[in-house]
Amino acid sequence: MYILEGNIGAGKSTFLQLIERRIPTLGVALEPLHNWQKNVYGQSLLANFYQDPHRWSYSFETFAMICRVREHVREQEMNSVRLVERSIYSGHYCFVHTGYQNGFMSDLEWLLYQEWFNYLIPNRCLPPKGFIYLRTTPEIAYKRIKKRNRLAEKAITFAYLKQIHEQHERFLITKKDILPELTQVPVLVLDCDQDFEKNSAVREEHFQRVEKFIQHGEKI
C-alpha cells in the first residue's frame, strides 16, 4: 500500500482519478469524505468543523480517525498494489496537531485523542511502502479552494492552509516527532503548483515518477 498525501487543494482526488486511467494495474482508493460530509441528523461533521472548530474538532477528528483506521486495515489486507488518498498519519500529524495548537481541542480532548491513536495505530496498522506527497504552496492551494467553491470549505482561511502545509513538511520532509517506523518509509515529492490536470507534460512526468517509485518499492 502507498499513500497519497498533500494539503487541501493539492489535487489529490484529481490525481488519483487520472493515474487510475494511466496505470490500470494500480488500484486507487479515494478519501472517504462521504463519511463525514453526509448529513447525520441534519448535520455535516465536516461543515460543522469548519464553521465552529472549537465545538466540533474532537468529534470530527475522532470519527475521521476511526474511518481511516478501518480503511487502512482493509487496504493493507488486499493482495494488490494500492494507492490510497490521505491517511491516519496525516490526519494525526497535520490536522489534529494544528487543531490542538489553535485551541480547537481542550487539553483533555487532546489526551483522549492521543490515547485512541496510540492504541489503534501501532497495534493494527502496518506502515505503508511509501508516501507520495503532492507538494503545493499555501497560496496555490488557497486559490484552488476558492475556485472550486465547495460549500463545506467556505470557512477555510489562508492562515489555516499555511499551518497545514507546515505540518505536512514536518511530517513528510523533516520527519520530526513521528512514529519510529514511519521515519524509514520513503517519500516521493511531486511539485504540484502547476496544473497537472491541464498540462499533459507535467502530468506524464509525475506519473512516470510514481511508476518508478512503486516499481522500486515492490522489489524491496
N, C-alpha and C positions, 0 to 999 in steps of 0.2 A: 504494500500500500504506500502511495505517495500522497502528500498533502499540498494543496494549493492555498497559499496564504497571500494576504495583501489588505491594504486599508479599504474602507468603504469607498466605493467609486473607482477602485483599481481596474475593474473589468473582469473579475473572476468568473462570473456566470457566463459572460460572453465568450471568454477564453475557453472554457470547458465545452461549450456548445460547438465552437469552431474546431477545436482539436479532436473532438469525438468523430467529426466527419473526416478530418485529415488522417487520423490514426485509428482505423476501425477496430484494431485489436486491443485498444486501450479502453477499459471501462471507466466511465466517469460517474460521479455522484455529486449532485448539486446540494448546496447547503439547505437543510430542511427548514427554510424560512416560514413555510406554511404552518409549522408547528406553533410559532409564536406570533404570526401575523393574523391568523384566523381569529374570528370573534369567538370568545368564550364568555357566555353570559353577557353578550353585547359589548365585549371589550376586546381590544387587541393588545396583547402584552407589549409588543414592540412599540406601537404608537404611544401607549401609556408611559413606557420607559422614556422615550424621547421627550414627551411633554412634561413629565414630572419624575425625573430620575431619582430624587431623594425618596419618593414614596415607593417606586416600583423597581429600583435597581436589584435589590436582593431577590425579589420574586422572579423577575425576568432572568437574571443570571443563573439562579439555581435551576430553573426549568430548562434553560438553554444547555446547561452542563449535563443534565440528565438526558436530554435528547441527543447531545453529541456523544456521550459515552455509549448510548445504545447504538448509534450509527457506527461508531468506531469499532465496537465489538463485532457487529455484523459484517463490516467490511474486512476486518482482519481474518475472519474465518473463510473468506472466499478464496478459491484456488485460481485466481486470475490477477493480472496486473490492473490495479485500480488507481485512479486519481480522484481525490476527494476534496471538495471545497470546504475550506476552513476546518478548524479542529478544536478539540477540548483545550489544546495548549494555547492557541492564540486567544481563545475565549478567556482563559485564566490570566495569561501573562500580559495581554494587551488591553482587553476591555474591562475585566474586573479590577485589575490593578489601577487603571485610570479612574474607574468609578470610585474606588476607595480613596484614592488621592484627592479626588474632587469633593469628598464628603458625601457621596451618594449613598454609601453604606455606613452604618454605625460600627464602632469597634466590635460590638457583639456580633453583628451580622457578618462582618469580615471574618471573625474567628470561626463562626458556624460554617461559612462557605469553605474556608480552608480545611476544616475537618472533613467535609464531604469530598473535596478534591483529593486530599492526602489518603483517604480511604479508597476511593473509587479508581483513581487513575493508575497509580503504580501497581495495584493488585489485579487490575482487569484489562488494562490497555497496553498493548505492545507498542514500542516506538515505531514510527513509520520508517521506510527505507530511505526516504528523502523528503525534503521540503522544497517546493518551487515557489519562490517569492516574487510576486508581481509588484515591483517597486515603483511607486509614484510619489511625486512631491505632494504635500498637502494642498498646494494651490490648484494643481490639476485635478486632484480628487474632488475638491470643493466645487470646481466648475462643472464637473461631470454630474455631481449630485444635483446641482441646481438645474442643469439642463434636463435630466430625466424626470425631475419634478414628482417624485413619489410622495404620496400623502404622509406615510409613516416617517419620512426623512426630513420633513419641512423644518423641524426644530433643531437639526444638526448645525452646529456652529463651526466656523473655521478653526477656532481655538481647540475644539474637541478633536477635530481631524488631525491637527498638528500633534496633539498628545498621543493619539492612537498610532500615528506614524512613528513617533519617537519610541514607543513601546515595541513596535514591530522591529525596529532597528536593534533595540536592546535584546530582544528575544532571538532574532534570526541572524544578526550580523555579529554583534559582540558576544552573544550567548551568555549574558550575565544573569546570575541568580535564577537559573533554570534547573530542572531535574538533571542529575549527572548523566543519565542515559541519553538525554537529548543533545548533549554537547558533542556527541560523536556522530550525530545524524548529519549527512551532507546537505548543503543548501545551494540550490541553483537560483541565482538572482537574475531576473529579467527586467530591463528598463522599460517600463510601460507608460511613460509620459506621452509617447507618440501613440496615435490611434491605430492600433494593430488591426482593428476591425476593417478600417478603410484602406490601410496601407498594406498591400499584399506582400511586399518585400520584407517589411518588418515582421509581419505575421509568420511568414515562412521561416525566417531566421529563428524566431522564437520556437517554432515547432521542431525545427531540426535540433536545436539545443536541448529541448525537452526529450526528444527521441534518444539522443546520445546519452543524456543523463540517466534515463531509465534503463537503457541497454547496459550501461556500466553497472548500475545498481543491481540488475538481475544476475550479473556474473559473479557478484560477491557472495 
